């Protein structure tokens, strides 16, 4: 064998062995690293019968997890090749879009026109454009999302209710479904711990959990999900957790100034070949995920500005992790609205709350019709006037608040977030339903957040732990009065048939 070939093989073998060793080391470090949530665990009061030792335990592996289909991996590559990953994101290719929302021609749709020649669609049973999409049923996507036969995230759940079961449905948006690449969503943690609690108390019952959340949706979508997808499964309890996708401060700032040009930073450059390869490999390899994270944190810097004091002040704030300078504006509170004790019947509540409450009323009525009930959770925002963050580790939080929500000030975001929870609490109290005050118990620790609302995996785990402590008293009350587990269930129509179909098109030419 020629010496050059021998040396080449030796180098390749050495690189392969070193890479394998590095992958194993990173996985070991990830498993052994202290949890950001553990330092807060003692701050969370335990519900009766719950043991703190359970916090580190994980749900069982999903029985419906499968290898990603080769055609699904190829579909992601086609999205990336199209270069419109911010418009038609990778995960969007594994959604069945509501045909009433899509319209007759995808090429004329403001969002879906950038799909790489195909989308999945479904026909809504009521002909309405909500919800705008469902996840494909019985699928494991290359990103990591695992769905059951209803298109819900998580394990299979039988259609028919079984004796000695308590079924809880979780509804909401991205903070309910969680990031697709996370191993578990917060409802999966809650379901596991509820069954752990029941076993510890030697209760002859089982908890079933439905995660009907999905990202980027609003209360009209959630109400439609409740009516068409959740209600036929007759849950005993429906937990609502949402508070960002209709959080529009424009409703109280009529003369909103445009964000100044020097607020724009180049934090997400167009992905190069290396980044795209790391994203692909990151679905499987911990080392690739670590390298991808390092590039995201250290591979970009704010675009320099010069020539004026405003630009220099912004650059300093970015470097120091402080709130960026904002243009002046006036927040106009609705006349006569009591901020501390709001009249929730008003039609002009800020941040879309009048619309949200109307949809919550519909959700509650549907839950009651099937023998269940609604519980509402307060919503956690990581924002506070004067908050200072690490400019590198917490870069995404800073960008979310200062760029994504520009030009609103931290103090106004904080004020409206508190008001929103006050309104949700009053709605729950008025309707005599359970209010789960998650926001009060969730620590304002930026290491637990990806941005101002979404948690890291450990942040999701801690929020689930908090929800568990708040749900156990609700379950205990129903067990004591004999209403749970139910002895009989209402006769409800089965879920509407859900058969996604593929629509192909070629924008710029005749679609079909």
PEUR-V128163 format. One record per run of one state. SS is the DSSP state (hx for helix, st for strand, lp for the rest). FROM is the first residue (numbers start at 1). TO is the last residue. Records with the same first field share a line. If there is no record, write none. Layout:
BEGIN
SS = FROM-TO / FROM-TO
END
This chain:
BEGIN
lp = 1-2 / 33-37 / 44-51 / 57-69 / 83-89 / 103-105 / 109-111 / 115-117 / 123-132 / 136-139 / 141-145 / 148-152 / 154-164 / 173-173 / 178-185 / 201-205 / 212-218 / 234-236 / 242-248 / 253-260 / 264-272 / 283-285 / 299-308 / 321-352 / 370-372 / 378-394 / 405-409 / 432-433 / 437-437 / 442-445 / 450-454 / 456-456 / 482-500 / 505-512
hx = 3-32 / 38-43 / 52-56 / 70-82 / 90-94 / 99-102 / 106-108 / 112-114 / 174-177 / 186-200 / 219-233 / 249-252 / 261-263 / 273-282 / 286-298 / 309-320 / 353-369 / 395-404 / 410-431 / 438-441 / 446-448 / 457-481
st = 95-98 / 118-122 / 133-135 / 140-140 / 146-147 / 153-153 / 165-172 / 206-211 / 237-241 / 373-377 / 434-436 / 449-449 / 455-455 / 501-504
END
